[in-house]
């Protein structure tokens, strides 16, 4: 007896004699995979093209795209909240040098931060800046009831509303600007950030003393510059571009420019 082809003509149904017209094989249902040709074993089902009008690559219903990474502004705000502790510490360290001075040039200037600085805008609704200004004024006033120093603070942001420049400090009658600056950097580093590459820079035509450094907080490097004279003590913090080191030379130039427009006679 010869071996029959497994895909040959099937035997007739019961009650149907041989020789009758064979029953055609049933077509597979909609969407089913047809059987392979005779003599070809079953193999993996080849990829099927999407139905007309459908587009490939979209997730199935119920799947969600991953959340976008947090904006730089949110990250910087959290970093600045950490630095905020150091800012208050530096104010407490420097307050001993804010004294009622008898020299004629002490306390003759005030600091009025502009609404716009270069291509940045001051964020008047920033709660961090408002909190810092209130706390600085409160801390400055401790230990000396003969004068009423004033704290200043601002967050400057770019067109995307990402904070780029933080300004914090105060003005009043100042006796020893260099010692104030030393106390500021000491208090800043004790507040959390690691300070490195501290060096003196040109303070500009208004005189006094100015220094810059790099501050590292939570893996992010910030540029800081500060000036001090007989009327003010101001520190600037700048967020560099992603993956880049802070440009301290540029920040020093920005500090001189900001001082030129913000430090004015009382």
ROTIZA-20389 format. One record per residue: residue in one letter; x, y, z negated of N, C-alpha, C, O in turn. Coordinates in steps of 0.05 Angstrom, whole numbers. Atoms other than C-alpha are relative to their C-alpha. Example, Ala and Ser with C-alpha at 12.3 -4.5 7.8 and 13.67 -1.06 7.14 Angstrom:
! residues 2
REC   vokol      npx      npy      npz     capx     capy     capz      cpx      cpy      cpz      opx      opy      opz
REC       A       18      -24        0      246      -90     -156       18       24        0       39       24      -13
REC       S      -16      -24        1      273      -21     -143      -15       22      -14       -5       44      -18
END
This chain:
! residues 266
REC   vokol      npx      npy      npz     capx     capy     capz      cpx      cpy      cpz      opx      opy      opz
REC       X       17      -24        0        0        0        0       18       25        0       35       28      -17
REC       X      -16      -24       -3       29       65       21       -9       21      -20      -32       23      -27
REC       X        6      -21       20       35      123      -29      -14       23       13       -6       33       34
REC       X       16      -22      -11      -17      177      -18       12       27       -7       24       30      -28
REC       X       -8      -28        5       -1      250      -12      -17       12      -22      -42       11      -21
REC       X       17      -11       22      -23      283      -77      -18       23        9      -37       28       -5
REC       X       17      -22       -9      -51      341      -37      -14       -7       26      -21       10       42
REC       X       14        9      -24      -83      298       18      -30        3       -3      -39       17      -22
REC       X       29       -3        0     -156      291       32      -11      -15      -24       -5      -38      -28
REC       X       11       14       24     -194      275      -32      -20      -20        8      -33      -18       29
REC       X       21       20       -6     -239      214      -35      -27       13        0      -32       33      -14
REC       X       26      -12       -2     -311      227      -18      -15       -4      -27       -9      -22      -42
REC       X       17        4       24     -361      237      -75      -16      -25        1      -20      -37       22
REC       X       16       25        1     -402      179      -98      -24        3       17      -38       23       17
REC       X       24        0      -18     -455      161      -48        5       12       27      -13       13       44
REC       X       -6      -12      -26     -419      194       10       19      -19       14       41      -24        3
REC       X      -18       20      -14     -389      145       61       25       13       10       26       37       15
REC       X      -25       -9      -13     -319      150       88       -7        9       28      -25       -2       41
REC       X        5      -10      -27     -316      188      153      -16       25        0      -17       39       21
REC       X       16      -25        0     -361      245      130       19       23       -1       43       21       -8
REC       X      -17      -24       -1     -335      315      137        9        5      -28       -6        6      -47
REC       X      -11       -5       27     -289      330       79      -11       26      -11      -17       45        3
REC       X        9      -24       14     -311      380       28       23       19       -2       44       11      -13
REC       X      -23      -19        2     -267      442       33        6        5      -29      -12        6      -46
REC       X       -8       -5       28     -227      456      -30      -13       26      -10      -16       45        5
REC       X       12      -23       12     -259      505      -77       20       23       -3       42       19      -12
REC       X      -18      -23        2     -230      575      -74        3        8      -29      -16        6      -45
REC       X       -4       -8       28     -199      599     -138      -17       25       -7      -23       41       11
REC       X       15      -24        8     -238      650     -178       15       25        3       40       25        7
REC       X      -12      -27       -3     -224      724     -175       22        4      -21       17        1      -46
REC       X      -22       -5       18     -157      738     -205       17      -25       -6       38      -22      -19
REC       X      -15       24        7     -135      665     -210       23       -4       20       23        7       42
REC       X      -23        6      -17      -69      639     -181       -6      -23       18      -13      -45        7
REC       X        6       23      -18      -79      595     -119       21      -22       -4       43      -16      -12
REC       X      -20       22        2      -46      526     -118       22        3       20       18       16       41
REC       X      -22       -2      -19       21      519      -83       -6      -17       24      -23      -35       24
REC       X        3       17      -24       27      490      -13        7      -29       -6       21      -35      -26
REC       X       -5       28        4       31      415       -5       30       -5       -1       45        6       15
REC       X      -28        7        2       97      386      -27       17       20      -15       41       15      -19
REC       X      -16      -21       15      118      448      -66       -9        0      -29      -33        3      -35
REC       X        8        1       28      120      442     -141       -9       27      -10       -4       48        2
REC       X        8      -25       12       88      493     -186       24       15      -10       43        3      -21
REC       X      -23      -17       10      135      550     -201      -12       24      -15      -36       26      -19
REC       X        9      -24       15      133      614     -240      -16       18       18      -11       20       42
REC       X       18      -17      -15       79      661     -218       15       26        7       25       39      -11
REC       X      -14      -25       -7      109      718     -178      -14       24      -10      -39       23      -14
REC       X       14      -24       10       96      788     -202      -20       10       20      -15        9       45
REC       X       21       -9      -18       32      815     -174       -1       30        1        4       44      -19
REC       X        3      -29       -4       21      884     -147      -25       10      -15      -44       -5      -17
REC       X       24      -10       14      -27      928     -186      -23        4       19      -19        8       43
REC       X       23       -4      -17      -97      935     -160        1       27       14       14       46        4
REC       X        0      -26      -14     -109      991     -109       -9       22      -19      -29       20      -33
REC       X        8      -24       16     -111     1059     -143       13        0      -27       12       20      -41
REC       X      -12        1       26      -75     1034     -205       29        9        2       41        6       23
REC       X      -28       -8        1       -6     1060     -226       14      -17      -20        4      -23      -42
REC       X      -16       17       18       48     1017     -256       15       17      -20       19       41      -16
REC       X      -18      -13       19       89     1034     -317      -14       13      -24       -1       22      -42
REC       X       15      -12       22       34     1060     -363       -4      -21      -22       -9      -44      -16
REC       X        5       19       22       26     1028     -432      -29      -10        0      -47        4       11
REC       X       27       11        2      -34      984     -445      -17       18      -18       -7       33      -34
REC       X       18      -15       18      -95     1014     -478        5       -8      -29        9      -32      -35
REC       X       -6        5       28      -83     1021     -552       28        5       -7       35        8      -31
REC       X      -28       -5        6       -8     1033     -545        4       31       -1      -10       46       13
REC       X       -5      -29        4       20     1101     -567       29        6        8       47       -9        2
REC       X      -28       -8       -6       80     1138     -540       14        8      -25        1       18      -44
REC       X      -14       -7       24      135     1150     -591       -2       30       -6       -4       46       13
REC       X        2      -28        8      131     1215     -630       25       15        9       47        4        8
REC       X      -23      -15       -8      176     1270     -603       18        6      -24        8        8      -46
REC       X      -18       -7       23      238     1287     -645       -8       26      -12      -19       43        2
REC       X        7      -25       13      229     1342     -696       14       23       13       37       21       22
REC       X      -12      -24      -12      241     1412     -670       24        9      -17       25        5      -41
REC       X      -24      -10       14      307     1443     -687       -8       19      -22        5       20      -43
REC       X        9      -19       20      270     1497     -725       -7      -13      -26        0       -3      -47
REC       X        7       14       24      242     1447     -774       24      -11      -14       26       -9      -39
REC       X      -24       10       12      309     1415     -785       16       23      -14       25       19      -36
REC       X      -15      -22       11      342     1482     -796      -13       11      -25        0       20      -44
REC       X       14      -10       24      288     1504     -845        6      -18      -24       10       -7      -46
REC       X       -7       17       23      302     1443     -888       29        4       -9       34        4      -33
REC       X      -28       -5        7      377     1456     -885        2       26      -16       16       28      -36
REC       X       -1      -26       13      365     1528     -905      -12       -1      -28       -4       13      -46
REC       X       11        4       26      322     1505     -963       22      -10      -19       23       -3      -43
REC       X      -22       10       16      383     1467     -988       20       21       -6       31       23      -28
REC       X      -19      -22        3      428     1526     -977      -11       21      -19        5       35      -33
REC       X       13      -20       16      378     1570    -1014       10       -1      -29       13       19      -42
REC       X       -9        3       28      401     1541    -1081       28       13       -3       33       27      -22
REC       X      -26      -12        1      472     1562    -1064        0       30        2       16       44      -11
REC       X        2      -29       -3      450     1631    -1045       -6       13      -27        5       33      -35
REC       X        7      -10       26      418     1642    -1113       24       -2      -19       28       15      -37
REC       X      -23        4       18      480     1614    -1147       21       22        6       34       32      -13
REC       X      -20      -20       -7      525     1662    -1109       -8       27      -11        8       43      -19
REC       X       10      -25       11      481     1720    -1130        6        2      -30       14       23      -40
REC       X       -6        0       28      488     1700    -1202       29        4       -7       36       16      -27
REC       X      -28       -3        4      563     1696    -1195       10       28        6       29       38       -6
REC       X      -10      -26       -8      569     1764    -1163      -12       22      -16       -2       45      -15
REC       X       14      -22       14      522     1802    -1209       18       14      -20       13       37      -27
REC       X      -18      -13       20      578     1815    -1259       15       23       12       24       41       -2
REC       X      -15      -21      -12      611     1859    -1208      -17       22       11       -7       43       21
REC       X       19      -22       -7      549     1900    -1191       -4       16      -25      -20        9      -42
REC       X        1      -15       24      559     1953    -1243       -7       29        6       -5       38       28
REC       X        6      -29       -2      539     2025    -1256       27       14        3       41       18      -16
REC       X      -26      -11       -6      599     2058    -1223       -1       30       -1      -21       43        4
REC       X       -2      -29        3      623     2129    -1233       12       13       25       14       37       26
REC       X      -12      -11      -24      657     2137    -1165      -22       13       17      -45        4       16
REC       X       19      -16      -15      624     2185    -1117      -11      -16       24      -33       -9       33
REC       X        9       14      -24      618     2135    -1059      -15      -25       -6      -23      -39       13
REC       X       14       25        7      585     2078    -1097      -30        4        2      -41       24       -9
REC       X       29        0       -1      513     2064    -1081      -12       22       18      -35       29       15
REC       X       11      -21      -18      506     2117    -1026      -14      -11       24      -28        4       38
REC       X       12       12      -24      483     2068     -973      -22      -20       -9      -21      -31      -31
REC       X       20       22        4      423     2021     -967        0      -17       25       11       -9       46
REC       X        1       19      -22      410     1962     -921      -29       -3        9      -46      -12       -7
REC       X       26        3      -12      349     1963     -875        3      -18       24       13       -9       45
REC       X       -4       19      -22      347     1901     -831      -20        6       22      -44       10       17
REC       X       18       -8      -23      319     1916     -761      -19      -22        7      -15      -46        1
REC       X       20       19       -9      258     1882     -731       11      -18       22        3      -41       25
REC       X      -12       15      -22      300     1860     -671       30        5       -2       40       27       -8
REC       X      -29       -2        0      374     1845     -667       10      -15       24        9      -40       26
REC       X       -9       12      -26      403     1833     -597      -24      -15       12      -45       -2       17
REC       X       22       14      -13      359     1778     -567      -17      -16      -21      -32      -34      -13
REC       X       15       14       21      330     1755     -634      -20       19      -13      -17       43      -13
REC       X       21      -15       14      267     1776     -671       -2       -8      -29        1      -32      -35
REC       X        3        5       29      257     1781     -746      -27      -13       -5      -48       -4        5
REC       X       24       15        7      206     1731     -772      -11       12      -26       -3        4      -48
REC       X       12      -13       23      164     1774     -819      -17      -18      -17      -23      -12      -40
REC       X       18       18       14      120     1715     -839       15      -24      -13        2      -42      -24
REC       X      -15       23       10      177     1669     -861        0        0      -31       10       19      -43
REC       X        3        2       29      163     1646     -932       28       -3      -13       32        6      -36
REC       X      -27        4       11      236     1626     -943       14       26       -4       25       32      -26
REC       X      -12      -27        2      261     1696     -929      -13       16      -22        1       30      -37
REC       X       14      -16       21      208     1727     -973        7      -10      -28       11        6      -46
REC       X       -7       11       26      224     1680    -1030       28        8       -8       33       15      -31
REC       X      -27       -7        6      298     1693    -1025        2       30       -8       16       36      -27
REC       X       -2      -28        6      288     1768    -1025      -11        6      -28        1       22      -43
REC       X       11       -4       27      244     1765    -1087       19      -11      -22       23        2      -42
REC       X      -18       12       20      292     1719    -1124       26       16       -3       36       19      -25
REC       X      -25      -16        1      353     1760    -1105       -4       25      -16       13       32      -32
REC       X        5      -25       14      322     1824    -1130       -3       -6      -30        7       10      -47
REC       X        3        7       28      304     1789    -1195       26       -7      -13       32        1      -35
REC       X      -26        8       10      373     1758    -1204       19       24       -3       34       26      -22
REC       X      -17      -23        1      408     1823    -1188       -5       17      -24       13       29      -36
REC       X        8      -18       22      370     1859    -1242        7      -10      -28        5        4      -47
REC       X       -6       12       26      392     1812    -1298       27       11      -10       46       13        5
REC       X      -25       -7       12      445     1836    -1346        7       30        2       28       38       -9
REC       X       -6      -28       -3      442     1910    -1328      -25       16        3      -37       16       25
REC       X       25      -15       -2      383     1954    -1344        3       29        8      -16       43        9
REC       X       -5      -28       -7      416     2019    -1322       -4        6       30       -4       29       38
REC       X        4       -5      -28      403     2009    -1248      -19      -21       11      -25      -41       -2
REC       X       20       17      -12      354     1975    -1201        9       -9       28       -1        2       47
REC       X      -10        9      -26      390     1937    -1145      -23      -13       16      -43      -22        5
REC       X       21       10      -18      350     1914    -1085       10      -23       17       32      -21       29
REC       X       -7       23      -17      353     1846    -1050      -12        3       28      -34       14       31
REC       X       10        1      -28      345     1838     -975        5      -28       12       24      -41        4
REC       X       -2       26      -13      334     1776     -933      -17        0       26      -38       13       27
REC       X       15        2      -25      312     1760     -862        8      -26       15       31      -35       12
REC       X       -5       23      -18      306     1701     -814       -5       11       28      -27       20       35
REC       X        3       -9      -28      319     1720     -741       -2      -25       17       14      -44       15
REC       X        5       23      -17      292     1672     -689        1        8       30       -1       31       37
REC       X       -1       -5      -29      298     1664     -614      -28       -1       12      -48       -3       -3
REC       X       26        0      -13      242     1663     -562      -16      -25       -5      -40      -25       -3
REC       X       14       26        6      226     1590     -580       -7       -2      -29      -16      -23      -38
REC       X        6       -1       29      216     1611     -653       17      -20      -16        8      -30      -36
REC       X      -19       15       15      276     1571     -675       18       19      -15       29       38       -3
REC       X      -17      -18       15      315     1604     -732       29       -2        9       40      -24       11
REC       X      -28       -1      -10      384     1626     -708       19       15      -19       42        8      -21
REC       X      -17      -17       17      409     1677     -758      -15        6      -27      -37       15      -26
REC       X       11       -5       26      397     1683     -833       16       22      -13       41       20      -14
REC       X      -14      -23       13      414     1748     -870      -10        1      -29      -35        2      -33
REC       X        8       -1       28      414     1751     -946       20       16      -16       44       14      -10
REC       X      -18      -16       17      443     1798     -998      -14       22      -14      -38       19      -20
REC       X       12      -22       14      431     1863    -1032       17       25        1       40       25       10
REC       X      -15      -26        2      451     1936    -1042       -5       13      -26      -26       10      -39
REC       X        1      -14       25      465     1979    -1102       27       13       -4       41       19       15
REC       X      -26      -12        6      526     2009    -1137       20      -23       -6       16      -39      -24
REC       X      -19       22        1      586     1963    -1128       28       10       -7       37       30        5
REC       X      -27       -9        9      653     1970    -1163       23      -14       15       41        0       24
REC       X      -22       16      -10      697     1914    -1136       -9      -17       23      -15      -41       19
REC       X       11       15      -23      677     1892    -1065       15      -27        4        1      -47       10
REC       X      -15       25       -5      733     1840    -1058       -7      -22      -20      -11      -45      -13
REC       X        7       20       20      716     1806    -1124      -29       -9        4      -36      -32       -2
REC       X       28        8       -7      642     1806    -1104        0      -21       21      -14      -41       19
REC       X       -1       19      -22      660     1770    -1040       10      -27      -10        0      -47       -2
REC       X      -10       25       10      701     1719    -1077      -21      -15      -16      -24      -39      -14
REC       X       21       13       16      644     1706    -1126      -22      -11       18      -34      -31       12
REC       X       20        9      -19      596     1700    -1067        7      -26       13       -9      -45       13
REC       X       -8       25      -13      636     1646    -1031        2      -22      -21       -4      -45      -14
REC       X       -1       20       21      648     1610    -1097      -28      -11       -7      -32      -35       -8
REC       X       27        8        6      575     1609    -1114      -14      -14       22      -29      -33       18
REC       X       11       13      -23      556     1590    -1044        8      -29        2       -8      -47        6
REC       X      -10       28       -1      601     1528    -1044      -10      -17      -23      -15      -41      -20
REC       X        9       15       23      579     1508    -1114      -30       -6        3      -40      -24      -11
REC       X       28        5       -4      507     1511    -1090       -7      -24       17      -30      -31       20
REC       X        5       24      -16      516     1451    -1044       17       -2       25       30      -23       28
REC       X      -15        3      -24      549     1466     -977       30       -2       -5       40        9      -25
REC       X      -29        1        1      623     1450     -965       11       23       17        5       24       41
REC       X      -10      -23      -14      660     1513     -946       29       -5        9       45      -14       -7
REC       X      -27        4      -11      722     1509     -901        7       23       19      -10       38       28
REC       X      -10      -20      -19      765     1554     -857       -8       28       -7      -16       44       10
REC       X        6      -27        9      752     1616     -898       23       18        7       46       12        1
REC       X      -21      -19       -8      790     1676     -872      -11       28        2      -35       32        7
REC       X        8      -28       -2      789     1752     -871       -2        8       29       13       -1       46
REC       X        3      -11      -27      765     1789     -809       -3       30       -2       -6       41      -24
REC       X        3      -29       -1      760     1861     -787      -27        8      -10      -47       -2        0
REC       X       26       -8       11      706     1895     -828      -13       22       17      -36       28       13
REC       X       12      -20      -17      695     1949     -775        4       28      -11       17       32      -32
REC       X       -5      -28        8      692     2025     -781      -12        8      -27       -4       28      -38
REC       X       12       -7       26      649     2024     -844       18       -8      -24       12       -1      -47
REC       X      -19        7       22      707     1995     -884      -10      -23      -17      -27      -39       -9
REC       X        6       23       17      702     1948     -942       16      -24        7       38      -22       18
REC       X      -13       25       -7      720     1876     -934      -20      -20       12      -44      -19        5
REC       X       17       20      -13      692     1819     -891       16      -26        4       39      -25       11
REC       X      -12       26       -3      706     1745     -889      -20      -19       13      -44      -15       11
REC       X       17       20      -13      680     1686     -849       10      -28       -7       33      -32      -16
REC       X       -7       28        6      680     1610     -859      -20      -18       14      -40       -9       25
REC       X       18       21       -9      647     1545     -838      -12      -14      -24        2      -21      -43
REC       X       14       14       22      595     1514     -884      -14      -25       11      -28      -23       31
REC       X       12       25       -9      574     1441     -876      -21       -9      -20      -15      -12      -44
REC       X       23        9       17      506     1419     -903      -15      -21       14      -25      -17       36
REC       X       15       23      -11      473     1351     -890        9       -6       28       -7      -12       46
REC       X      -11        7      -26      520     1338     -831       -3       22       21        5       17       44
REC       X        2      -22      -19      505     1405     -798       19       22       -7       20       30      -31
REC       X      -19      -22        5      558     1459     -791      -13       27        6      -24       31       27
REC       X       10      -27       -2      537     1531     -802       23       19       -1       42       15      -16
REC       X      -19      -22        2      577     1594     -790      -10       20      -21      -33       26      -21
REC       X        7      -20       19      578     1643     -847       20       23        0       44       18        2
REC       X      -17      -24        3      605     1714     -851      -13       18      -21      -38       19      -23
REC       X       11      -17       20      597     1764     -907       17       26       -2       41       25        2
REC       X      -14      -25        5      615     1837     -919       -7       11      -28      -29        5      -38
REC       X        5      -14       25      621     1877     -983       14       27        0       37       29        9
REC       X      -12      -26        4      633     1950     -998      -12       12      -25      -23       -3      -41
REC       X        9      -11       25      615     1999    -1052      -30        3       -2      -41       13      -22
REC       X       29       -3        0      541     1997    -1033      -15      -26        5      -38      -29       -2
REC       X       15       24       -8      524     1927    -1007       17      -25        0       42      -24        1
REC       X      -11       27       -2      538     1853    -1007      -19      -16       17      -40      -24        8
REC       X       18       13      -19      509     1817     -946       14      -24       12       38      -23       19
REC       X      -10       25      -12      518     1746     -920      -17       -8       23      -42       -6       22
REC       X       14       10      -24      500     1719     -851        6      -29        3       29      -38        0
REC       X       -3       28       -7      488     1646     -835      -11       -4       28      -33        5       35
REC       X        8        4      -28      484     1624     -762       -1      -30        6       17      -45       -1
REC       X        3       28       -9      459     1558     -733       12       -2       28        2       11       46
REC       X      -12        3      -26      504     1537     -675      -17      -17       19      -36      -30       10
REC       X       14       17      -19      480     1503     -612        5      -30       -7       25      -36      -19
REC       X       -2       29        7      469     1427     -618       26      -11        9       34       -8       33
REC       X      -25       13       -7      534     1389     -620       24       18        3       45        9       11
REC       X      -23      -19       -3      578     1451     -621        7       11      -27       -9       12      -46
REC       X      -10      -13       25      621     1482     -675       -8       29        0      -10       42       21
REC       X        7      -28        1      601     1551     -700       23       18       11       46       13        5
REC       X      -20      -19      -11      636     1608     -664        3       23      -20      -13       42      -21
REC       X       -3      -20       22      662     1649     -723        9       27       11        2       47       -1
REC       X       -8      -26      -11      693     1703     -679      -25       15       10      -27       39        5
REC       X       25      -12       -9      625     1716     -647      -17        9      -24      -29       30      -24
REC       X       16       -6       24      591     1714     -715       11       25      -14       -5       42      -23
REC       X      -12      -24       12      640     1765     -742       -7       25       15      -13       46        4
REC       X        8      -23      -16      625     1811     -684      -29        6       -4      -37       30       -5
REC       X       29       -5        6      550     1802     -696       -3       13      -27      -21       30      -31
REC       X        3      -12       27      560     1818     -770        7       30        1       -6       46      -12
REC       X       -8      -28       -2      596     1883     -752      -22       16       14      -28       38        7
REC       X       21      -13      -15      541     1900     -702      -25        4      -18      -38       25      -17
REC       X       23       -2       17      486     1885     -752        4       21      -22      -14       36      -29
REC       X       -7      -20       20      521     1926     -805       -2       28       10      -11       46       -4
REC       X        0      -27      -12      527     1985     -758      -28       11        2      -32       35        0
REC       X       28       -9       -3      451     1988     -749      -17       -2      -25      -38       10      -27
REC       X       17        5       24      427     1965     -818       10       15      -24       -7       22      -42
REC       X      -11      -15       23      473     2000     -868       -1       30        5       14       40       21
REC       X        5      -28       -6      448     2071     -870        0       16      -26       -3        4      -48
REC       X        0      -16       24      451     2130     -919      -27       -1      -14      -48       -4       -1
REC       X       25        0       16      399     2131     -975      -15       27        5      -36       31       -6
END
